[in-house]
């Protein structure tokens, strides 16, 4: 039995708890939250053990601790966990400041530990099938990527009615203060990093456009960003995030012989489709028929049913990390990968109107495709 603990039992913790049911060999040995009422409600709903202090987690038997706290607490909680000798899987972002992310990265290395950052959708069937389609040359040589992460005009949505399965309200103020780029860019940025390696330069812009004064009095992060990412491999990608434009979660990888696409990043089993390019007489056309790329059996993983806007197994990352720890290798989302993800995400969000080109200081070595058992049953 593999053991984990959870710190932070807010809205996102319910998504992890639901996903845990797909990994019966992973046991939660402790849950902690500074809000005692929220902790008890969460643990009662999911029948998980609660502890009354963070020290009980720090000294407890868990091999891996999931840091699901408020993003502004990620650094301090992860630091305490690493100093206590615990491996850490952190919700995104790893930290709100790059200098703090570097501290965590160096601390983990010094202690012989691992710290990884969500999101884990790069381990999904959809992401890995897309990667394989590109690597197998189905669209020729990849040149350009268009990736969209737009979530409609969130500030006008019925936000107060959004609650998690155990009854926790959606953290409206936290989401606006942290920002949609730090919250969402990773869903495709990790896919791109896994396929094309490190980002060399990002040329970005970001802005705060919606009036959210009725939702929070705090200083809010940009609600729109667009980045042109220059990868060391030569591929260029345009990644857009907003909580203004109509819902659009498409990714299109454009090669010199065709286009590979996925319509929804938040669906672990979304279809991967390829359109090839042809010349007929005096015209060039993209095939009117998109061919679905079959998913190899080893890309299929434990799946969850759709909940709200997503069908994502949030435990793919922690499960892969536990496998890595047991095998004595680095997890695919840990170490240099997590640090680079943090640097690029922060660069995009903070770009504003006049920053221009930003040259990344971190890099990583891409990992091979993850091999799952082939289980595909939804729960």
C-alpha positions as CSV (number, residue, x, y, z in Angstrom):
1,X,0.0,0.0,0.0
2,X,1.4,3.4,-1.0
3,X,0.8,6.2,1.4
4,X,0.0,9.9,0.9
5,X,-1.2,12.8,3.1
6,X,-3.2,15.8,2.2
7,X,-2.7,19.4,3.4
8,X,-5.5,21.7,2.3
9,X,-9.1,20.4,2.0
10,X,-10.6,23.2,0.0
11,X,-12.4,23.0,-3.4
12,X,-9.7,21.2,-5.4
13,X,-9.2,18.6,-2.7
14,X,-12.5,17.0,-3.7
15,X,-11.2,16.5,-7.2
16,X,-8.2,14.6,-5.8
17,X,-10.4,12.6,-3.4
18,X,-12.7,11.5,-6.3
19,X,-9.6,10.5,-8.4
20,X,-8.1,8.6,-5.5
21,X,-10.9,6.0,-5.9
22,X,-9.3,4.9,-9.2
23,X,-6.0,4.0,-7.3
24,X,-7.1,1.6,-4.6
25,X,-3.4,0.8,-3.8
26,X,-2.9,4.4,-2.6
27,X,-3.9,5.0,1.0
28,X,-4.5,8.5,2.6
29,X,-3.1,8.4,6.1
30,X,-3.8,12.0,7.2
31,X,-5.6,15.1,6.1
32,X,-5.1,18.6,7.6
33,X,-6.6,22.0,7.1
34,X,-6.3,25.1,9.2
35,X,-10.1,25.4,8.9
36,X,-11.3,22.7,11.3
37,X,-14.9,22.8,10.0
38,X,-13.9,22.4,6.4
39,X,-11.5,19.6,7.3
40,X,-14.2,17.6,9.2
41,X,-16.7,18.1,6.4
42,X,-14.2,16.9,3.7
43,X,-13.0,13.9,5.8
44,X,-16.6,12.9,6.7
45,X,-17.7,13.0,3.1
46,X,-14.8,11.0,1.8
47,X,-14.2,8.8,4.9
48,X,-10.6,9.9,5.3
49,X,-8.6,10.4,8.5
50,X,-8.2,13.9,9.9
51,X,-5.4,15.2,12.0
52,X,-5.4,18.3,14.2
53,X,-2.0,19.8,13.3
54,X,0.4,20.1,10.5
55,X,3.0,18.6,12.8
56,X,1.0,15.3,12.6
57,X,1.6,15.3,8.8
58,X,5.3,16.3,9.1
59,X,6.0,13.5,11.5
60,X,3.5,11.0,10.0
61,X,4.1,7.9,7.8
62,X,3.1,9.4,4.4
63,X,5.7,8.9,1.7
64,X,4.2,11.8,-0.4
65,X,2.3,14.8,0.7
66,X,-0.2,16.6,-1.5
67,X,0.1,20.4,-1.0
68,X,-3.4,21.6,-1.9
69,X,-3.4,24.8,0.1
70,X,-4.1,28.3,-1.1
71,X,-1.5,29.2,-3.7
72,X,0.0,32.0,-1.6
73,X,0.7,29.3,1.1
74,X,2.4,26.9,-1.3
75,X,5.9,28.0,-0.7
76,X,5.8,28.0,3.1
77,X,4.0,24.6,3.4
78,X,6.2,22.9,0.8
79,X,9.3,24.2,2.6
80,X,8.1,22.8,5.9
81,X,7.4,19.4,4.2
82,X,10.8,19.2,2.5
83,X,12.6,20.2,5.8
84,X,10.7,17.4,7.5
85,X,11.9,14.9,4.9
86,X,8.7,14.5,2.8
87,X,8.4,14.3,-0.9
88,X,5.9,17.0,-2.2
89,X,3.3,17.1,-4.9
90,X,2.1,20.7,-5.1
91,X,-0.9,22.1,-6.8
92,X,-0.1,24.9,-9.3
93,X,1.8,27.1,-9.1
94,X,4.8,25.7,-7.3
95,X,5.1,29.2,-5.7
96,X,4.0,32.7,-6.5
97,X,7.5,34.0,-6.9
98,X,10.4,32.5,-8.9
99,X,12.9,33.1,-6.2
100,X,10.8,31.0,-3.8
101,X,10.5,28.2,-6.4
102,X,14.3,28.1,-6.7
103,X,14.6,27.8,-2.9
104,X,12.2,24.8,-3.0
105,X,14.1,23.2,-5.9
106,X,17.5,23.6,-4.3
107,X,16.1,22.4,-0.9
108,X,14.7,19.2,-2.4
109,X,18.0,18.5,-4.2
110,X,20.0,19.0,-1.0
111,X,17.7,16.7,1.0
112,X,17.5,14.0,-1.7
113,X,13.8,14.6,-2.1
114,X,11.4,15.4,-5.0
115,X,9.0,18.2,-5.4
116,X,6.6,18.2,-8.4
117,X,4.0,20.7,-9.7
118,X,0.5,20.1,-11.1
119,X,-1.2,19.9,-13.5
120,X,-0.8,16.3,-14.4
121,X,-2.9,16.2,-17.6
122,X,0.4,15.8,-19.6
123,X,0.3,12.1,-18.4
124,X,-3.2,11.7,-19.9
125,X,-4.2,9.5,-22.8
126,X,-5.0,12.5,-24.9
127,X,-1.7,14.3,-24.3
128,X,0.4,11.2,-24.8
129,X,-1.5,10.2,-28.0
130,X,-0.9,13.7,-29.4
131,X,2.7,13.5,-28.5
132,X,3.1,10.1,-30.2
133,X,1.2,11.3,-33.3
134,X,3.7,14.1,-33.6
135,X,6.8,12.0,-32.9
136,X,5.6,9.4,-35.4
137,X,5.6,12.0,-38.1
138,X,1.9,11.9,-38.8
139,X,1.9,15.7,-39.6
140,X,5.5,15.8,-40.9
141,X,7.9,18.1,-39.0
142,X,6.1,20.2,-36.4
143,X,6.5,23.9,-36.9
144,X,3.8,25.9,-35.1
145,X,1.3,25.4,-32.3
146,X,-1.9,27.3,-31.5
147,X,-3.2,26.6,-28.0
148,X,-6.3,28.2,-26.4
149,X,-7.3,28.2,-22.7
150,X,-10.3,30.5,-22.7
151,X,-13.0,30.0,-20.0
152,X,-15.7,32.5,-20.9
153,X,-16.7,35.7,-19.0
154,X,-16.2,34.1,-15.5
155,X,-17.0,37.2,-13.5
156,X,-20.6,37.1,-14.8
157,X,-21.1,33.4,-14.0
158,X,-23.2,32.2,-11.1
159,X,-20.0,31.8,-9.0
160,X,-21.7,31.6,-5.6
161,X,-23.5,28.5,-6.7
162,X,-20.3,26.6,-7.5
163,X,-19.5,24.1,-4.8
164,X,-17.3,21.1,-4.5
165,X,-18.7,17.6,-3.8
166,X,-18.2,18.0,-0.1
167,X,-19.7,21.4,-0.1
168,X,-16.8,23.9,-0.3
169,X,-17.6,27.1,-2.3
170,X,-15.4,27.8,-5.3
171,X,-12.6,30.2,-4.1
172,X,-13.6,33.2,-6.1
173,X,-11.2,35.7,-4.6
174,X,-8.2,33.3,-4.7
175,X,-8.8,32.6,-8.4
176,X,-8.9,36.3,-9.3
177,X,-5.9,37.2,-7.2
178,X,-3.8,34.2,-8.4
179,X,-4.8,34.7,-12.0
180,X,-6.0,32.5,-14.9
181,X,-2.5,32.2,-16.4
182,X,-1.0,30.6,-13.3
183,X,-4.1,28.6,-12.8
184,X,-4.5,27.4,-16.4
185,X,-1.4,27.9,-18.7
186,X,0.1,24.6,-17.4
187,X,-2.7,22.5,-18.9
188,X,-1.1,23.0,-22.3
189,X,2.3,24.4,-21.4
190,X,3.2,21.0,-19.9
191,X,2.1,19.2,-23.0
192,X,4.3,21.5,-25.1
193,X,7.2,21.1,-22.8
194,X,6.9,17.3,-22.9
195,X,6.8,17.3,-26.7
196,X,9.2,20.1,-27.6
197,X,11.5,20.5,-24.6
198,X,12.5,23.8,-22.8
199,X,11.3,27.2,-23.8
200,X,14.2,29.5,-24.8
201,X,12.3,32.8,-25.0
202,X,8.8,34.0,-24.3
203,X,7.4,37.2,-25.9
204,X,4.2,37.9,-23.9
205,X,1.6,40.4,-23.0
206,X,-1.0,40.4,-20.2
207,X,-3.8,42.6,-19.0
208,X,-6.6,43.0,-16.5
209,X,-9.8,43.8,-18.4
210,X,-12.9,42.8,-16.5
211,X,-14.4,44.9,-13.7
212,X,-14.4,42.5,-10.7
213,X,-14.8,45.1,-8.0
214,X,-18.0,43.5,-6.9
215,X,-16.3,40.2,-6.3
216,X,-13.1,41.3,-4.4
217,X,-11.4,44.4,-3.2
218,X,-8.0,42.8,-3.4
219,X,-5.5,43.5,-6.2
220,X,-6.2,41.0,-9.0
221,X,-4.0,39.3,-11.5
222,X,-4.4,39.7,-15.3
223,X,-7.4,38.0,-16.8
224,X,-5.9,37.8,-20.2
225,X,-2.5,36.8,-21.5
226,X,-1.0,35.7,-24.8
227,X,2.5,34.3,-25.3
228,X,4.6,33.4,-28.2
229,X,6.9,30.7,-27.0
230,X,10.2,29.9,-28.8
231,X,11.3,26.4,-27.9
232,X,14.9,25.3,-28.0
233,X,13.8,22.5,-30.5
234,X,12.8,25.2,-33.0
235,X,9.0,24.9,-32.6
236,X,7.1,28.1,-31.9
237,X,3.8,28.1,-30.0
238,X,1.1,30.7,-29.3
239,X,-0.6,30.1,-26.0
240,X,-3.6,32.3,-24.9
241,X,-5.3,32.3,-21.5
242,X,-8.4,34.3,-20.5
243,X,-11.5,34.3,-18.4
244,X,-13.2,36.6,-20.9
245,X,-13.4,34.9,-24.3
246,X,-15.9,32.1,-25.0
247,X,-14.9,28.7,-23.8
248,X,-12.2,27.3,-26.1
249,X,-9.7,24.6,-25.1
250,X,-8.3,23.6,-28.5
251,X,-4.7,22.8,-29.3
252,X,-3.5,22.5,-32.9
253,X,0.0,21.3,-33.8
254,X,0.8,22.4,-37.3
255,X,3.4,20.4,-39.3
256,X,4.7,20.7,-42.8
257,X,2.4,17.9,-43.9
258,X,-0.7,18.4,-41.8
259,X,-2.3,19.4,-38.5
260,X,-2.9,17.3,-35.3
261,X,-5.5,18.6,-32.9
262,X,-7.3,18.0,-29.6
263,X,-10.5,19.9,-28.8
264,X,-10.5,19.8,-24.9
265,X,-7.5,19.9,-22.6
266,X,-9.7,19.1,-19.6
267,X,-10.8,15.7,-21.0
268,X,-8.1,13.0,-20.4
269,X,-9.6,10.9,-23.1
270,X,-10.3,13.6,-25.7
271,X,-9.8,12.4,-29.3
272,X,-6.7,13.2,-31.2
273,X,-7.4,14.0,-34.8
274,X,-5.1,14.5,-37.8
275,X,-5.8,16.4,-41.1
276,X,-3.3,16.0,-43.8
277,X,-2.5,18.6,-46.5
278,X,-2.9,17.9,-50.2
279,X,-2.5,19.6,-53.5
280,X,-5.3,18.9,-56.0
281,X,-4.7,20.4,-59.4
282,X,-4.1,24.1,-58.7
283,X,-5.4,24.1,-55.1
284,X,-3.9,23.2,-51.7
285,X,-6.4,21.8,-49.2
286,X,-6.5,20.4,-45.7
287,X,-8.3,17.1,-45.8
288,X,-12.0,17.6,-45.1
289,X,-12.0,14.3,-43.1
290,X,-10.1,14.4,-39.8
291,X,-8.7,10.9,-39.0
292,X,-8.8,9.9,-35.3
293,X,-5.5,8.7,-34.0
294,X,-5.8,5.4,-32.1
295,X,-4.5,5.5,-28.5
296,X,-1.9,2.8,-27.8
297,X,-3.0,0.6,-24.9
298,X,-0.1,1.8,-22.7
299,X,-1.4,5.4,-22.7
300,X,-4.7,4.3,-21.1
301,X,-5.0,5.0,-17.4
302,X,-7.5,5.0,-14.6
303,X,-10.2,7.5,-15.6
304,X,-12.9,9.5,-13.8
305,X,-16.3,10.5,-15.0
306,X,-17.0,14.1,-15.9
307,X,-17.4,16.5,-13.0
308,X,-18.4,20.0,-13.8
309,X,-16.3,21.4,-16.7
310,X,-13.7,18.6,-16.6
311,X,-13.0,14.9,-16.9
312,X,-9.5,14.7,-15.4
313,X,-7.9,12.3,-13.1
314,X,-6.1,14.5,-10.6
315,X,-4.2,11.6,-9.1
316,X,-2.2,10.7,-12.3
317,X,0.6,12.9,-11.1
318,X,0.9,11.7,-7.5
319,X,0.6,8.1,-8.7
320,X,3.4,8.5,-11.3
321,X,5.5,10.2,-8.6
322,X,5.0,7.4,-6.2
323,X,6.1,5.0,-8.9
324,X,9.2,7.1,-9.5
325,X,10.1,7.3,-5.9
326,X,9.8,3.5,-5.5
327,X,12.0,3.0,-8.7
328,X,14.6,5.5,-7.6
329,X,14.1,7.9,-10.6
330,X,12.8,11.4,-10.9
331,X,9.1,11.9,-11.4
332,X,8.1,13.4,-14.8
333,X,6.7,16.5,-13.2
334,X,9.4,17.0,-10.6
335,X,12.7,18.8,-10.3
336,X,13.9,20.9,-13.3
337,X,10.6,20.3,-15.2
338,X,8.6,21.9,-12.3
339,X,11.0,24.8,-12.0
340,X,10.9,25.5,-15.7
341,X,7.1,25.4,-15.8
342,X,7.0,27.9,-13.0
343,X,9.4,30.3,-14.7
344,X,7.6,30.3,-18.0
345,X,4.1,30.6,-16.3
346,X,5.2,33.6,-14.2
347,X,6.9,35.2,-17.2
348,X,3.7,35.1,-19.2
349,X,1.4,36.3,-16.4
350,X,3.6,39.2,-15.3
351,X,4.4,40.5,-18.9
352,X,2.0,43.4,-18.9
353,X,2.1,45.7,-21.9
354,X,5.8,46.6,-22.3
355,X,8.0,43.7,-21.0
356,X,8.7,42.2,-24.4
357,X,11.0,39.2,-24.9
358,X,12.0,37.3,-21.7
359,X,14.8,34.8,-21.9
360,X,14.4,31.7,-19.7
361,X,17.1,30.9,-17.2
362,X,16.0,27.3,-16.5
363,X,15.8,24.1,-18.6
364,X,15.1,20.4,-18.2
365,X,15.6,17.1,-20.0
366,X,12.3,15.7,-21.4
367,X,11.1,12.4,-20.1
368,X,9.8,9.5,-22.2
369,X,6.1,8.8,-22.5
370,X,4.5,7.4,-19.4
371,X,3.3,3.8,-19.6
372,X,0.1,2.9,-17.8
373,X,-1.5,-0.5,-17.2
374,X,-4.2,0.0,-19.9
375,X,-7.1,0.3,-17.4
376,X,-9.7,2.7,-18.7
377,X,-12.8,2.1,-16.6
378,X,-14.5,5.4,-15.3
379,X,-15.5,5.8,-11.7
